Amino acid sequence: MKKLAIVLTLVLVLAATVTVFAACGEEYDLVYACWNLGTDAEPTVEEYMIRAFEEAHDVKIKRMNYPSGYDDAIKAAVARGDAPDVFMISNLNYVLNNEYALDISQYAQADDDWQEIPASLEQSAHYKSGIYAVPFAMHMQGFFVNVDLLKKNNLTVPEDFTYEWLTQQAFPKIKTIDAESPTKAKALNSEASFFEWYPSAANSEYGMFTWDGSEYHLNSDEFKTGLAQAKEIRRAGYSYDSLSQEERDDDFGGAEINAAFNQGRIAFRYGYSFEAPDMFKNVNNAFEIRFVGIPYVSESKSEHKRTERFSILIPDYTSIYKGTKNPELAFEFAKWMGYGPEGITKRIELAAEGETAADRVPNTLPMTTDPTVVEKYFDVYPVDGVKEMYDKLDNAVMEPTKIVPGYQGARWNATTGQSVVIIENGAETTVPNANMGQFLDACWNGISDVEYSAALAESCNTLANKQYANTVAKYENKYN
């Protein structure tokens, strides 16, 4: 009986041990968190990139895929002691405020490929003396043009692409032809972004939304003019967005904005480089598309006026958790998924398996100035003009959403105390305490009779700069 009891005890101990090992699961070299792996049935290119890294380095990576509620999921993982080693970030402010990110300066400075990152993108990963993010993706923003529609109307976008040519020559001429043509066309998809980028087109010291690297200038002449220009473009009826639903139904078959461009009935589409392959696919060679970026304002009175067109860069990043036990491997993985030439080349190889020319374009512009990699990428890119603007990245302006602390409040969420009228569910609604986004839209869209007066400009500027200052104050003393 004693022998039986001993045997039973051993069995129970072994069973418990197996149970413990099963609960622990596999051993992993790294844990990676993101929101874009797709599903088991339909994995994205990001999943294939991870598999390729695992195979090349003989490592295992645990995936934490959170398609929704991402920031909260990361915060919860950190709280329970299960923080990922590498994780995508919605914005740099998030990781700085929560003190999640490792300063990767020592790894970046020792990496030759890091030195090949376009300067404006690389600099955006810095905070004070440290580097807290790894470039993961990059896109460009600006105007795409229907070259054929312009040619039919004896127009060609000049190499010296100015705001004056766009608004004083191209827009009015297309509107005139539109009025006379049985097949309606519009000059522009939407004017909603004009006041965001116009200040940087008139003054090289300003970025998007007048951000200059340390403060906003919403009380500047450039910003006031940008709002006024958006209002005038809408009043003149140059844009598809200015049409009523009845006009869209009668003249364009009720097409939504992008569909109208794909049908060849919008001359200028303000959009993003990641949209270009789908544009190309949907247009199906019916007309030529060209990316021309952002025009500069040749008649600017600023002493810092621009002298050539430019583009707007939209970055994405990963960060490495400050408590990772394997920072070297984490850095190599983040590099592979982002800016590294080998990883970019692998993306090009994976995309080459696509069925159409549009499908064979990798899902990010190359984050390197390595000429061999850049050439491989643009060999498969189907829309003209993007490579030309890529070669002018030194002139580009960074989109601030992911890099400027408090930008969400300064641009959209901070309340202004102003009453405006908005359209909600097809009906006019009065908002007694509009947020910044609602108020600024009311200054140009014609729904409310709102004037961006000097007093309101000062108030908005003060409010925006407070959003920045208050956000930074939460953590600036934690960093050198």
PyMOL commands that set and color helices and strands:
alter all, ss='L'
color gray80, all
select helices_A, chain A and resi 2-24+45-57+70-79+92-98+105-109+112-116+119-123+147-152+163-180+194-202+208-210+221-236+240-242+245-252+257-262+273-283+327-337+341-351+371-379+386-390+393-395+407-413+436-442+454-473+476-478
alter helices_A, ss='H'
color red, helices_A
select strands_A, chain A and resi 30-34+61-65+86-89+126-127+130-131+134-146+186-188+266-272+289-293+312-320+397-398+420-424+427-431
alter strands_A, ss='S'
color yellow, strands_A
deselect
rebuild
show_as cartoon
